[in-house]
Amino acid sequence: MSAEDLTATETIGVERWPRRYTVVVLSFMAAFVCYIDRVNISVAIIAMEDRFGWSETDKGFILSAFFVGYLLFQVPSGYLSNRCGGKLVLGAAVIWWSTLTIVTPAAAMMSLPMLIAARVALGLGEAATFPAAYNLFSRWVPAAERSRAVSLLLSGVPLGTLFALMTSGWIVERWGWAAVFYSFGALGIVWGVLWFMLISNDVAHHPTITIAERELLRGGAAPPTRSAVPWRLLLTQPAVWALIVNHFCSNWSLYILIAWLPSYFKNEHGLTITNAGLYSAAPWLTMFIVVNAAAWMADTMVRRGAGLKTVRKLMQSVGLLGSAAFLLTMHSVDSAIGALLLMCGALGTLAFTWSGFLPNHLDIAPRYADVVMGLTNTAGTLPGIVGVALTGWLVDSTNSYASAFSLSAGISVVGALIWLAFGTAKRVVD
């Protein structure tokens, strides 16, 4: 075979199914499993509180306990991914948290403290999801494809949430609340088997990669060899701190709605557990659609000559300010349908931020995107602890969700202002 024929064959191989696509798709599936295991308790807890006699404040502590572990292991998981590679870290993490999901019913039966401990341990495992995926993306995804790859990865968040909300209530009513944890946990174990069979950290020596794809990745992706992490340099960059603050502000509304939306529809509008799950699912479907539409818009703008900095700032501002506007109108809604439409608007506009601050880790520090993700997602986890627990207290104190939604809107506005002032797409760390 001539060199020309070989080149043609390798090009066809890339076009059919490049190895990097497998990395991106299985990483998306990991994010999907991550969120179904995280969100299922938001529906199951409605039945669990009747079984165990918990208050709304108790529920707030249970729902927020996950984020304690999630926060504690963000930076370590980013560092481990940078040192050991995303394959090992993400694969081990999914198997760990899937096992914790399966044992959650046993922990709940023992005591409230045991359940909280299980949720903390679950969070420790899920903390590795995005730092490890970003590590692999820095090796396997060329710069021209990163916005779409990150958008697909993050599509696992609304799709996993949507799936959990639509199926958890149905499973609870037919087989009991424990069945939710058993079935979802088993799915992660199956994923783990596929992951270790198909994924490699090493682009250069992957056994089935084509020559054309290897050359493409050599020119566009961050090299696999890592130097010492420049912590001081990272932590003195205004762009990194803009990311840290915006991860916190963007996740505040996200985590409040993940944890409390089913309870909101049940308590405020009198829906059944199944219907509360279904109503809660629609905004996440909206978010999934808008996430990918916004990513397409962002890439199109860049291809047509718009500056990357301008695109990142536009997407982030539309997302935060738009979601704030919808949340501020929630106090005036008096029907389940009206609330549903406003929630679709809030999460639909929030989806724009995923073409704003989230790909920005790869823009400003591609070699250390895993570490930067660990740093920013540490701040992004705080709303899951403080915000979710505070929401339970606000609901108990005011008998309304209005104050919690208004607080979320205010935090979003602050994030938008800081992003406009300090956000950039310029590489700040080589």
C-alpha positions as CSV (number, residue, x, y, z in Angstrom):
1,M,0.0,0.0,0.0
2,S,1.4,3.4,-1.0
3,A,1.8,6.3,1.5
4,E,-1.0,8.1,-0.3
5,D,-3.3,5.0,0.2
6,L,-2.3,4.8,3.8
7,T,-3.1,8.4,4.4
8,A,-6.5,8.0,2.8
9,T,-7.2,4.9,4.9
10,E,-6.2,6.6,8.1
11,T,-8.4,9.6,7.2
12,I,-11.4,7.4,6.7
13,G,-10.8,5.8,10.0
14,V,-10.8,9.1,11.8
15,E,-14.0,10.1,10.0
16,R,-15.9,6.9,11.0
17,W,-15.2,6.9,14.7
18,P,-12.1,8.6,16.1
19,R,-10.8,7.2,19.4
20,R,-11.3,10.6,21.0
21,Y,-15.0,10.3,20.4
22,T,-15.1,7.2,22.6
23,V,-13.3,9.2,25.4
24,V,-15.9,12.0,25.1
25,V,-19.0,9.8,24.9
26,L,-17.9,7.6,27.9
27,S,-17.0,10.7,29.9
28,F,-20.5,12.0,29.1
29,M,-22.0,8.7,30.3
30,A,-20.0,9.1,33.5
31,A,-21.5,12.5,34.1
32,F,-24.9,11.0,33.4
33,V,-24.4,8.3,36.0
34,C,-23.0,10.9,38.4
35,Y,-26.1,12.9,38.3
36,I,-28.7,10.1,38.4
37,D,-26.9,8.9,41.5
38,R,-26.8,12.4,42.9
39,V,-30.4,13.4,42.1
40,N,-32.4,10.2,42.8
41,I,-32.5,11.0,46.5
42,S,-34.3,14.3,45.7
43,V,-37.4,12.3,44.7
44,A,-36.8,9.3,47.0
45,I,-36.5,11.5,50.0
46,I,-40.2,12.5,49.7
47,A,-41.1,8.9,50.6
48,M,-38.2,8.5,53.0
49,E,-39.3,11.5,55.1
50,D,-42.7,9.8,55.7
51,R,-40.9,6.5,56.6
52,F,-38.4,8.1,59.0
53,G,-40.3,11.2,60.2
54,W,-37.8,13.8,59.0
55,S,-38.4,17.6,59.0
56,E,-37.6,19.9,56.1
57,T,-34.4,20.9,58.1
58,D,-33.4,17.2,58.4
59,K,-33.9,16.9,54.6
60,G,-31.7,19.9,54.1
61,F,-28.9,18.3,56.0
62,I,-29.3,15.0,54.2
63,L,-29.4,16.6,50.8
64,S,-26.4,18.9,51.5
65,A,-24.2,16.2,53.1
66,F,-23.2,14.9,49.7
67,F,-21.6,18.2,48.9
68,V,-19.3,18.0,52.0
69,G,-17.5,15.1,50.5
70,Y,-17.8,16.6,47.0
71,L,-16.1,19.7,48.2
72,L,-13.3,18.0,50.2
73,F,-12.0,15.9,47.3
74,Q,-12.2,18.5,44.4
75,V,-8.6,19.7,44.6
76,P,-7.1,16.3,45.5
77,S,-9.0,14.7,42.6
78,G,-7.7,17.3,40.2
79,Y,-4.1,16.8,41.5
80,L,-4.5,13.0,41.2
81,S,-5.8,13.3,37.7
82,N,-2.9,15.4,36.7
83,R,-0.4,12.9,38.3
84,C,-2.1,9.5,37.5
85,G,-4.3,10.3,34.5
86,G,-8.0,10.6,34.1
87,K,-8.6,6.9,33.2
88,L,-7.7,5.5,36.6
89,V,-9.1,8.3,38.7
90,L,-12.5,8.5,36.9
91,G,-12.9,4.7,36.6
92,A,-12.2,4.1,40.3
93,A,-14.4,7.0,41.3
94,V,-17.5,5.8,39.4
95,I,-17.2,2.3,40.9
96,W,-16.7,3.8,44.4
97,W,-19.8,6.1,44.2
98,S,-21.9,3.4,42.6
99,T,-21.1,1.1,45.5
100,L,-22.1,3.8,47.9
101,T,-25.4,4.3,46.1
102,I,-26.2,0.6,46.5
103,V,-25.6,0.7,50.2
104,T,-27.5,3.9,50.8
105,P,-30.8,2.2,51.9
106,A,-28.9,0.1,54.4
107,A,-27.3,3.3,55.8
108,A,-30.7,5.0,56.1
109,M,-32.2,2.0,58.0
110,M,-29.4,2.2,60.5
111,S,-29.6,5.9,61.5
112,L,-29.7,9.4,60.2
113,P,-26.0,9.9,61.0
114,M,-25.1,6.8,59.0
115,L,-27.1,8.0,56.0
116,I,-25.4,11.4,56.2
117,A,-22.0,9.6,56.3
118,A,-22.9,7.6,53.2
119,R,-23.9,10.7,51.4
120,V,-20.6,12.4,52.3
121,A,-18.7,9.3,51.0
122,L,-20.7,9.4,47.8
123,G,-19.7,13.0,47.3
124,L,-16.0,12.1,47.7
125,G,-16.3,9.7,44.7
126,E,-18.3,12.1,42.5
127,A,-15.8,14.9,43.1
128,A,-13.4,13.3,40.6
129,T,-15.9,13.4,37.7
130,F,-15.1,16.7,36.0
131,P,-11.4,17.1,37.0
132,A,-10.6,13.6,35.6
133,A,-12.7,14.2,32.4
134,Y,-10.9,17.5,31.9
135,N,-7.6,15.7,32.2
136,L,-8.5,13.3,29.5
137,F,-9.9,16.1,27.3
138,S,-6.6,18.0,27.5
139,R,-5.0,14.9,26.1
140,W,-7.6,13.7,23.7
141,V,-9.5,16.8,22.4
142,P,-7.9,19.3,20.1
143,A,-8.6,23.0,20.8
144,A,-11.0,23.4,17.9
145,E,-13.4,20.8,19.4
146,R,-13.2,21.6,23.1
147,S,-16.4,23.7,23.4
148,R,-18.5,20.9,21.8
149,A,-16.7,18.2,23.9
150,V,-17.3,20.1,27.1
151,S,-20.9,20.8,26.2
152,L,-21.5,17.1,25.5
153,L,-19.8,16.1,28.8
154,L,-22.0,18.6,30.7
155,S,-25.1,17.4,28.9
156,G,-24.9,14.5,31.3
157,V,-25.9,16.9,34.0
158,P,-29.4,17.8,32.7
159,L,-30.0,14.4,31.1
160,G,-29.0,12.6,34.2
161,T,-31.2,14.9,36.3
162,L,-34.0,14.5,33.8
163,F,-33.7,10.7,33.8
164,A,-33.6,10.5,37.6
165,L,-36.6,12.8,38.1
166,M,-38.7,11.0,35.5
167,T,-37.9,7.4,36.7
168,S,-37.3,7.7,40.4
169,G,-41.0,8.5,41.3
170,W,-42.2,5.7,39.2
171,I,-39.7,3.2,40.8
172,V,-40.6,4.4,44.3
173,E,-44.4,4.0,43.8
174,R,-43.9,0.4,42.3
175,W,-41.0,-1.1,44.1
176,G,-40.3,1.3,47.0
177,W,-37.7,4.0,47.6
178,A,-34.8,1.6,48.1
179,A,-35.1,0.2,44.6
180,V,-34.0,3.5,43.2
181,F,-30.6,3.2,44.8
182,Y,-30.1,-0.4,43.9
183,S,-30.9,0.0,40.2
184,F,-29.0,3.2,39.6
185,G,-25.9,2.0,41.5
186,A,-25.8,-1.2,39.3
187,L,-25.7,1.0,36.2
188,G,-22.4,2.6,37.3
189,I,-20.8,-0.8,37.9
190,V,-21.6,-1.7,34.3
191,W,-20.1,1.6,33.1
192,G,-16.9,0.9,35.0
193,V,-16.3,-2.4,33.1
194,L,-16.7,-0.7,29.8
195,W,-14.5,2.2,30.8
196,F,-11.5,0.1,31.8
197,M,-11.8,-2.0,28.6
198,L,-12.0,0.9,26.2
199,I,-10.2,4.0,27.5
200,S,-6.5,4.9,27.6
201,N,-4.6,7.9,29.0
202,D,-1.9,7.5,26.3
203,V,-2.6,9.1,22.9
204,A,0.8,8.3,21.5
205,H,0.7,4.6,22.1
206,H,-3.0,3.8,21.9
207,P,-3.2,0.4,20.1
208,T,-6.1,1.3,17.8
209,I,-5.7,5.1,17.1
210,T,-5.1,6.0,13.5
211,I,-2.0,7.9,12.4
212,A,-4.1,10.8,11.2
213,E,-5.8,11.2,14.6
214,R,-2.5,10.9,16.5
215,E,-1.1,13.7,14.4
216,L,-4.2,15.8,14.9
217,L,-4.0,15.4,18.7
218,R,-0.2,16.0,18.7
219,G,-0.8,19.4,17.2
220,G,-3.9,20.5,19.1
221,A,-4.1,18.8,22.5
222,A,-2.1,19.5,25.6
223,P,0.9,17.1,26.0
224,P,0.5,14.2,28.4
225,T,3.7,15.0,30.2
226,R,3.0,17.1,33.3
227,S,5.3,19.4,35.1
228,A,4.9,20.5,38.8
229,V,1.6,22.3,39.3
230,P,2.3,26.0,39.5
231,W,-0.1,26.7,42.5
232,R,1.2,30.1,43.2
233,L,0.9,31.3,39.6
234,L,-2.6,29.9,39.3
235,L,-3.9,31.4,42.5
236,T,-2.6,34.9,41.7
237,Q,-4.4,35.2,38.3
238,P,-7.6,37.4,38.3
239,A,-9.0,35.2,35.5
240,V,-8.8,32.1,37.7
241,W,-10.5,33.9,40.6
242,A,-13.2,35.1,38.1
243,L,-13.7,31.4,37.3
244,I,-13.8,30.4,41.0
245,V,-16.5,33.1,41.8
246,N,-18.6,32.2,38.7
247,H,-18.5,28.5,39.4
248,F,-19.9,29.3,42.8
249,C,-22.6,31.7,41.5
250,S,-23.6,29.5,38.6
251,N,-23.9,26.4,40.7
252,W,-26.0,28.1,43.4
253,S,-29.2,28.1,41.4
254,L,-28.3,24.8,39.8
255,Y,-27.9,22.9,43.1
256,I,-30.9,24.6,44.7
257,L,-33.1,23.5,41.9
258,I,-31.6,19.9,41.7
259,A,-32.3,19.4,45.4
260,W,-35.5,21.2,46.0
261,L,-37.5,21.3,42.8
262,P,-39.5,18.0,43.4
263,S,-40.3,19.1,47.0
264,Y,-41.3,22.6,45.7
265,F,-43.8,21.2,43.2
266,K,-45.2,18.7,45.8
267,N,-45.5,21.2,48.7
268,E,-46.4,24.4,46.9
269,H,-48.7,22.9,44.2
270,G,-49.9,19.7,45.8
271,L,-48.6,17.3,43.2
272,T,-48.0,13.6,43.8
273,I,-44.5,12.2,44.0
274,T,-44.6,10.9,40.5
275,N,-46.0,14.2,39.1
276,A,-43.6,16.2,41.1
277,G,-40.8,14.3,39.5
278,L,-42.3,14.7,36.0
279,Y,-42.8,18.5,36.5
280,S,-39.3,18.8,37.8
281,A,-38.0,16.9,34.8
282,A,-39.2,19.4,32.1
283,P,-36.9,22.3,33.1
284,W,-33.9,19.9,32.8
285,L,-35.0,18.8,29.4
286,T,-35.1,22.5,28.4
287,M,-31.6,22.9,29.9
288,F,-30.2,20.0,27.9
289,I,-31.6,21.4,24.6
290,V,-30.3,25.0,25.3
291,V,-26.9,23.7,26.5
292,N,-26.2,22.2,23.1
293,A,-27.8,25.1,21.2
294,A,-25.8,27.6,23.1
295,A,-22.6,25.7,22.4
296,W,-23.4,25.7,18.7
297,M,-24.0,29.4,18.8
298,A,-20.8,30.0,20.6
299,D,-18.7,28.0,18.2
300,T,-20.4,29.6,15.2
301,M,-19.7,33.1,16.6
302,V,-16.0,32.2,17.0
303,R,-15.8,30.7,13.5
304,R,-17.3,33.9,12.1
305,G,-14.7,36.1,13.7
306,A,-16.0,37.0,17.2
307,G,-13.4,37.1,19.9
308,L,-13.3,34.2,22.3
309,K,-13.3,36.6,25.2
310,T,-16.4,38.3,23.9
311,V,-18.2,35.0,23.4
312,R,-17.4,33.7,26.9
313,K,-18.6,36.9,28.5
314,L,-21.8,37.1,26.4
315,M,-22.7,33.5,27.2
316,Q,-22.0,33.8,30.9
317,S,-23.9,37.1,31.3
318,V,-27.0,35.9,29.4
319,G,-27.0,32.8,31.5
320,L,-26.7,34.4,34.9
321,L,-28.8,37.5,34.3
322,G,-31.5,35.6,32.4
323,S,-31.9,33.0,35.1
324,A,-32.0,35.7,37.8
325,A,-34.9,37.4,36.0
326,F,-37.0,34.2,35.9
327,L,-36.3,33.3,39.5
328,L,-37.3,36.8,40.7
329,T,-40.8,36.3,39.2
330,M,-41.4,33.0,41.0
331,H,-43.1,34.7,44.0
332,S,-46.0,35.8,41.8
333,V,-46.9,32.4,40.2
334,D,-50.0,30.7,41.6
335,S,-50.2,27.6,39.4
336,A,-48.1,24.5,38.7
337,I,-48.1,25.2,35.0
338,G,-47.0,28.8,35.5
339,A,-44.2,27.6,37.9
340,L,-43.1,25.0,35.4
341,L,-42.8,27.6,32.6
342,L,-40.7,29.9,34.8
343,M,-38.5,27.1,35.9
344,C,-37.9,26.1,32.3
345,G,-36.9,29.7,31.6
346,A,-34.6,29.8,34.6
347,L,-32.7,26.6,33.8
348,G,-32.9,27.2,30.0
349,T,-31.1,30.6,30.4
350,L,-28.7,29.2,33.0
351,A,-27.5,26.7,30.3
352,F,-25.8,29.5,28.5
353,T,-23.2,29.7,31.3
354,W,-21.9,26.3,30.2
355,S,-20.5,27.9,27.1
356,G,-19.2,30.7,29.3
357,F,-17.2,29.8,32.3
358,L,-16.9,26.0,32.0
359,P,-14.9,25.8,28.7
360,N,-12.8,28.7,30.0
361,H,-10.7,26.3,32.1
362,L,-9.3,24.9,28.9
363,D,-8.9,28.4,27.4
364,I,-6.8,29.9,30.1
365,A,-4.8,26.8,31.4
366,P,-5.1,23.8,29.1
367,R,-2.2,21.9,30.7
368,Y,-3.6,22.3,34.2
369,A,-7.4,22.4,33.3
370,D,-7.9,19.4,35.7
371,V,-6.3,21.2,38.6
372,V,-8.1,24.5,37.8
373,M,-11.4,22.6,37.6
374,G,-10.7,21.1,41.0
375,L,-10.1,24.6,42.4
376,T,-13.2,26.2,40.9
377,N,-15.5,23.3,41.6
378,T,-14.5,23.5,45.2
379,A,-16.1,26.9,45.3
380,G,-18.9,25.5,43.0
381,T,-19.7,22.9,45.6
382,L,-20.3,25.3,48.5
383,P,-23.8,26.1,47.2
384,G,-24.6,22.4,47.6
385,I,-23.7,22.6,51.3
386,V,-24.7,26.1,52.3
387,G,-27.4,26.8,49.7
388,V,-29.2,23.5,49.9
389,A,-29.2,23.5,53.7
390,L,-30.1,27.2,53.9
391,T,-33.0,26.6,51.6
392,G,-34.5,24.0,53.9
393,W,-34.2,26.5,56.8
394,L,-35.7,29.3,54.8
395,V,-38.7,27.1,53.8
396,D,-39.2,26.0,57.4
397,S,-38.9,29.7,58.6
398,T,-41.1,31.4,56.0
399,N,-43.3,28.6,54.7
400,S,-42.4,29.7,51.2
401,Y,-39.7,29.2,48.6
402,A,-39.8,32.8,47.5
403,S,-36.9,34.0,49.6
404,A,-34.7,31.2,48.5
405,F,-35.3,32.0,44.8
406,S,-34.7,35.7,45.4
407,L,-31.4,34.9,47.1
408,S,-30.4,32.7,44.1
409,A,-31.2,35.6,41.7
410,G,-29.1,38.1,43.7
411,I,-26.1,35.7,43.7
412,S,-26.4,35.3,39.9
413,V,-26.2,39.1,39.4
414,V,-23.1,39.3,41.5
415,G,-21.4,36.6,39.4
416,A,-22.3,38.3,36.1
417,L,-20.7,41.6,37.3
418,I,-17.5,39.9,38.4
419,W,-17.3,37.9,35.1
420,L,-17.7,41.1,33.0
421,A,-15.0,42.8,35.0
422,F,-12.3,40.1,35.2
423,G,-13.1,37.2,32.9
424,T,-10.8,36.5,29.9
425,A,-10.1,33.8,27.3
426,K,-6.4,34.5,27.1
427,R,-4.0,31.7,28.2
428,V,-2.6,32.8,31.6
429,V,-0.7,29.6,32.5
430,D,1.5,27.7,29.9
